[in-house]
Amino acid sequence: MKNRLRCIKFRISGRVQGVWFRAYTRDKALSLNIEGWVTNNADKSVSGEAVGSERNMEKFITILKKGSPNSKVEDTLIEESPEIGQYQGFEIRI
């Protein structure tokens, strides 16, 4: 049985800029075969989109909620997205 793809949009608030959150997120996504992107926002939050298998996406969401070692995640918004983007790898957008 083929593993179903899941697409999410996420927004993480707290101390998530200047603490390697985006690089950590990218590294973890790539290790789980998740494609998409992550970027800093003007309001000091971080957001992005991710596509991957159901199983790996659950692991990725847990990682997002915990954050990188130096971050302090205060709020996590995860939205299911019916649109599955075409990504190659997982990039940090500026």
N, C-alpha and C positions, 0 to 999 in steps of 0.2 A: 504494500500500500504506500502510495506516495505521500510524503510529509507535506502538509498544507502550509502555505506561506502566510505569514501574518505581517501586517504593516501598521506601524504606530507613528504618531507624532508625539513628541515629549517636550516638556518645559520644566526645568529644574531651577528652584530658587534657593537662596541661602548664600553661603560663602563658597561660590563655585567658579569665580573668575580669579585668575592669578594663582591658582593652586593645582595646575596641571590637570584640571577636570576633563577638558576636551581631549587631550592626548591619551589620558587614561581610558576615557570612553571609547576612543578609536581603537586602541590596542585590545581592549576587551571585546569589542564588536568583531574585529578581525579574527580573534581567536575562536569566536563562536560562529564564524561564517555569516555574519550579519553585514548587510550593505546599507549605506545611507550616508548621512552627514550630521555634523554638530557645529554650532556656532554660538558666539557670545552675543547677547542682546544689550541694548543701551540701558535697560533697567537693572543690569548686573545679573540677570538670569542667563541660563544656557538653554538652547532649544535645538531640536533636530528631528530627523525622520529616520526610521530604521525598518528594514525588511529582512525577515529570516524565518526559519522554521518555528513552529509553535513552541517546541521544547526549548530551543535556544533563545527564543524571545523571552520566555519566562525567566531564564537565567539572566538575560541582559537587563530586564526591568528590575530585578533584584539588585543588580550592580548599580543601576542608575539611582535607586532609592538610597543605597549606602554611600555612593560617591567615592571619589579618590581619597587616598590616605590623608591628605591635608585639607580636604573640603569639609564643609558642614552643611549637609542638605537639610533644608527646612520644609520645603514643599515640593511635591512631585505631581505633575499633571501628565497623565498618560491618556491619549485618545486613540481609539482604533480608527484606522483610516481605510476606507474601501479602495482608495487609489494606491496601487502599488507602483511606485516610481521605478524607473530604470536606472540603477546605480551600478557603478563599477568600483568595488571596494568600499571603504568608509573614509570620507574625507573631513578634514577640519576646514570649515569655511570661514573666511575673514569678513 
